[in-house]
Amino acid sequence: SKDGAFGHLLELSSEGSRIPVEIDPLKMLQLEIDAKNWSLKGKKWIKPLKHESSSLSSTETTIDNPAAGRKGKVEDLREHVEKAEALREKLWLSEDEKEAWKLEGEDALISIVKEADEWFDKYASYLGGDNRRNEARSCISLSKLKKIVDDANSIHVNIGSACSKITRISAQAESWFEKHQSLLLHCGIVTDNVPSVETSPSKHKRGGIPLAEINAAVDEAYAEVSL
């Protein structure tokens, strides 16, 4: 079995470590062991394919690799990818041969980190600090907020505080809209991608809307919903 073969490699490495001189085969063996350990750790951050997930037994998913397929922190994945490059640099091979030497799961982790970086770059203007006191703060539609959150959730990694912040803002914005959609509809404000407005009965009768109510809704938006 694969596990049995790996255990045998560990035994050989242990025996070789007792030899008082350095030998190239032993160094190569240790490098292979390090690569195997790297892949075992990296696998837990890679979402299994459907056919792979269905073929795993409960023992494999709960004991051997309890975190299989769970989202890891993007910082941890980035550090792990850098460790793969450090292992590659230890090879006494040509640059082309080093480039061709890929660890199991390395491409998948690189792809995940790349997706996360692209998400940060694409939405950087919306991911800054708290702008509730900033008069020049960003304006963004509900549909755009939802798109940012959906894009983040589609990446198999825990992006961190930036994603948590934009998710919270999206929830606050939707809550504010639901609370004040009758007022917005009565004012004739066009909304995008919110079909509930079409069928929601207005609590406002025909006629004017108290200015105090409008000001209160605006103040609430400034206080609770901000990029």
C-alpha positions in Angstrom: 0.0 0.0 0.0 1.0 3.6 -0.4 1.0 4.1 3.4 3.2 1.0 3.8 5.7 2.2 1.2 5.9 5.6 2.9 6.5 3.9 6.3 9.3 1.9 4.7 10.8 5.2 3.4 10.7 6.6 6.9 12.5 3.6 8.3 15.2 3.8 5.6 15.7 7.5 6.4 15.9 6.8 10.1 18.5 4.1 9.5 20.5 6.4 7.1 20.5 9.2 9.6 22.7 7.1 11.8 25.4 7.0 9.2 28.1 9.5 10.2 28.7 10.8 6.7 26.5 12.6 4.2 25.4 10.6 1.1 23.4 11.9 -1.8 20.8 9.1 -1.9 20.0 9.7 1.7 19.5 13.4 1.0 17.3 12.6 -1.9 15.3 10.2 0.2 14.7 12.9 2.9 13.6 15.3 0.2 11.1 12.8 -1.1 9.7 12.3 2.5 9.5 16.1 2.9 7.6 16.3 -0.4 5.2 13.5 0.7 4.5 15.3 4.0 4.0 18.5 2.1 1.3 16.9 -0.1 -0.4 15.2 2.8 -0.8 18.6 4.5 -1.8 20.4 1.3 -4.5 17.9 0.5 -6.7 19.0 3.4 -7.1 22.4 1.8 -8.1 21.1 -1.7 -11.7 20.5 -2.4 -12.1 16.8 -3.4 -13.7 16.2 -6.8 -17.2 14.7 -6.6 -16.1 11.2 -7.6 -13.2 11.4 -5.2 -15.4 12.6 -2.3 -18.0 9.8 -2.9 -15.3 7.1 -3.0 -13.8 8.1 0.4 -14.8 6.0 3.3 -15.9 7.6 6.6 -12.6 6.4 8.1 -10.6 8.2 5.5 -12.4 11.4 5.9 -12.8 11.5 9.7 -9.6 9.8 11.0 -6.8 9.9 8.4 -7.6 13.4 7.2 -10.4 15.0 9.3 -9.9 18.4 7.6 -10.1 17.1 4.0 -11.6 19.6 1.7 -12.0 22.3 4.3 -11.2 25.9 3.5 -7.8 26.9 4.9 -6.6 30.5 5.5 -5.2 32.1 2.4 -2.1 33.1 4.4 -1.5 29.4 5.3 -1.9 28.3 1.7 0.5 31.0 0.4 3.1 30.0 3.0 2.7 26.3 2.0 3.2 27.1 -1.7 6.4 29.0 -0.8 7.6 25.9 1.1 7.1 23.8 -2.1 9.4 26.2 -3.9 12.0 25.9 -1.1 11.9 22.1 -1.5 12.4 22.5 -5.2 15.5 24.6 -4.7 17.1 21.8 -2.8 17.2 19.6 -5.8 20.6 19.2 -7.5 18.9 19.3 -11.0 18.9 21.7 -13.9 16.5 24.6 -13.8 14.3 23.0 -16.4 14.2 19.7 -14.4 13.4 21.6 -11.2 10.5 23.4 -12.9 9.1 20.1 -14.1 9.3 18.6 -10.5 5.8 19.2 -9.2 4.5 18.1 -5.8 1.1 16.4 -5.6 -1.5 19.1 -5.0 0.8 22.0 -5.7 -0.9 23.2 -8.9 -4.3 23.1 -7.1 -3.0 25.2 -4.2 -1.3 27.7 -6.5 -4.6 28.1 -8.4 -6.6 28.7 -5.2 -4.1 31.4 -4.0 -4.2 33.0 -7.5 -8.0 33.2 -7.4 -7.9 34.8 -4.0 -5.3 37.4 -5.2 -7.4 38.1 -8.3 -10.4 38.7 -6.0 -8.5 41.1 -3.9 -7.2 43.0 -6.9 -10.6 43.1 -8.6 -12.4 44.5 -5.6 -9.6 46.4 -3.8 -11.5 49.7 -4.0 -14.3 48.2 -1.9 -12.2 46.5 0.7 -10.6 49.4 2.5 -11.2 50.7 6.0 -14.3 51.9 7.7 -15.5 54.9 5.7 -18.6 55.8 7.6 -17.2 59.3 8.4 -15.8 59.7 4.9 -17.9 61.9 2.7 -16.2 60.6 -0.5 -16.9 57.0 0.3 -17.8 54.4 -2.3 -21.3 53.9 -3.7 -22.3 50.4 -4.8 -25.5 48.6 -5.7 -26.9 45.6 -3.8 -26.4 43.4 -6.8 -22.7 44.4 -6.9 -22.3 43.7 -3.2 -23.9 40.2 -3.7 -21.6 39.5 -6.6 -18.5 40.4 -4.5 -19.6 38.0 -1.7 -20.6 35.2 -4.2 -17.2 35.5 -5.9 -15.4 35.2 -2.6 -17.5 32.3 -1.4 -16.8 30.4 -4.7 -13.0 30.3 -3.9 -12.1 27.3 -1.8 -10.2 29.3 0.8 -10.8 31.4 3.8 -10.0 34.9 2.5 -10.2 36.4 6.0 -11.4 39.7 7.4 -11.9 41.3 4.0 -14.5 38.7 3.1 -16.1 38.9 6.5 -16.4 42.7 6.2 -18.0 42.7 2.8 -20.4 39.9 3.8 -21.4 41.9 6.8 -21.9 45.0 4.8 -24.0 43.1 2.2 -26.2 41.7 5.0 -26.6 45.1 6.5 -27.5 46.7 3.1 -30.1 44.0 2.4 -31.6 44.5 5.8 -31.7 48.3 5.4 -33.3 47.9 2.0 -36.0 45.5 3.2 -36.8 47.9 6.1 -37.1 50.9 3.8 -38.1 49.5 0.5 -41.7 50.8 0.8 -40.2 54.3 1.2 -37.9 53.9 -1.7 -40.7 52.6 -3.9 -43.0 55.5 -3.0 -40.1 57.9 -3.8 -39.8 56.4 -7.2 -36.2 55.3 -6.7 -35.2 52.6 -9.2 -33.7 49.5 -7.7 -31.8 46.7 -9.4 -32.3 43.0 -9.1 -34.7 43.3 -6.2 -37.9 41.7 -7.4 -39.5 41.8 -4.0 -40.1 45.6 -4.6 -42.6 44.8 -7.4 -45.0 42.9 -5.1 -44.4 44.6 -1.8 -47.3 46.7 -0.7 -46.4 50.3 0.2 -47.3 51.4 3.7 -47.3 55.0 2.4 -50.6 56.4 1.2 -50.6 58.7 -1.8 -49.2 62.1 -0.9 -46.1 63.4 0.6 -43.6 61.6 2.7 -42.5 63.2 6.0 -39.0 64.6 5.5 -38.1 63.3 9.0 -38.7 59.7 7.8 -36.4 60.3 4.8 -33.7 61.8 6.9 -34.0 59.0 9.4 -33.5 56.4 6.6 -30.5 58.2 5.2 -28.9 58.6 8.7 -29.4 54.9 9.4 -27.7 54.0 6.1 -24.7 56.2 6.9 -24.5 54.8 10.4 -25.0 51.1 9.7 -24.1 50.5 6.0 -20.7 51.6 4.8 -17.8 50.5 2.7 
